[in-house]
Amino acid sequence: MPFLMDSEGTNLPLSIENKNATDDEHLNHLSNYSDVLTEKAKDLGKYQEYEIEKEGDFKDAISNTNSTIQWCAIIQTLVFCILGTWQILSLRRFFTKRGLA
């Protein structure tokens, strides 16, 4: 005879033919098992909502971090271009004054 297990680990028979328990007891077991499954479904729904919210927060944090890194890279590139230009101009003036160029 196939069985289901409730939250306490008690076996609940699937067939209605239970010689040791009355129909009311059997329906009571099934009702309790249904209540347990309903509570588990509610808990899963709450957990899914929590995960969706957490995922949204994580996405926002990643987006902010990527934006910051992008601006830092742009600023670094500009600084290196300015320093490279300054260095080339300074060396050109230096060699022109020395008469090497």
NORLINDA-V734855 format. One record per residue. N is the residue number from 1. SS is DSSP state (alpha for helix, beta for strand, coil for the rest). PSI is psi in whole degrees, -180 to 180 (999 if undefined). Layout:
# NORLINDA-V734855
n = <N | N>
ss = <SS | SS>
psi = <PSI | PSI>
This chain:
# NORLINDA-V734855
n = <1 | 2 | 3 | 4 | 5 | 6 | 7 | 8 | 9 | 10 | 11 | 12 | 13 | 14 | 15 | 16 | 17 | 18 | 19 | 20 | 21 | 22 | 23 | 24 | 25 | 26 | 27 | 28 | 29 | 30 | 31 | 32 | 33 | 34 | 35 | 36 | 37 | 38 | 39 | 40 | 41 | 42 | 43 | 44 | 45 | 46 | 47 | 48 | 49 | 50 | 51 | 52 | 53 | 54 | 55 | 56 | 57 | 58 | 59 | 60 | 61 | 62 | 63 | 64 | 65 | 66 | 67 | 68 | 69 | 70 | 71 | 72 | 73 | 74 | 75 | 76 | 77 | 78 | 79 | 80 | 81 | 82 | 83 | 84 | 85 | 86 | 87 | 88 | 89 | 90 | 91 | 92 | 93 | 94 | 95 | 96 | 97 | 98 | 99 | 100 | 101>
ss = <coil | coil | beta | beta | beta | coil | coil | coil | coil | coil | beta | beta | beta | coil | coil | coil | coil | coil | coil | coil | coil | coil | alpha | alpha | alpha | alpha | alpha | alpha | alpha | alpha | alpha | alpha | alpha | alpha | alpha | alpha | alpha | alpha | alpha | alpha | alpha | alpha | alpha | alpha | alpha | alpha | alpha | alpha | alpha | alpha | alpha | alpha | alpha | alpha | alpha | alpha | alpha | alpha | alpha | alpha | alpha | alpha | alpha | alpha | alpha | alpha | alpha | alpha | alpha | alpha | alpha | alpha | alpha | alpha | alpha | alpha | alpha | alpha | alpha | alpha | alpha | alpha | alpha | alpha | alpha | alpha | alpha | alpha | alpha | alpha | alpha | alpha | alpha | alpha | alpha | alpha | alpha | alpha | coil | coil | coil>
psi = <127 | 149 | 153 | 157 | 131 | -174 | -27 | -3 | 10 | 136 | 132 | 119 | 144 | -28 | 152 | -15 | 91 | 109 | -23 | -20 | 151 | 170 | -37 | -42 | -41 | -44 | -35 | -43 | -46 | -38 | -43 | -42 | -39 | -40 | -41 | -45 | -38 | -44 | -41 | -39 | -41 | -43 | -41 | -40 | -44 | -42 | -40 | -42 | -42 | -45 | -39 | -42 | -44 | -40 | -40 | -42 | -42 | -40 | -42 | -42 | -42 | -42 | -43 | -42 | -45 | -40 | -44 | -44 | -40 | -46 | -37 | -41 | -40 | -44 | -44 | -43 | -44 | -43 | -45 | -39 | -43 | -45 | -40 | -44 | -45 | -43 | -43 | -46 | -41 | -44 | -38 | -46 | -41 | -49 | -30 | -42 | -36 | -10 | 21 | -13 | 999>
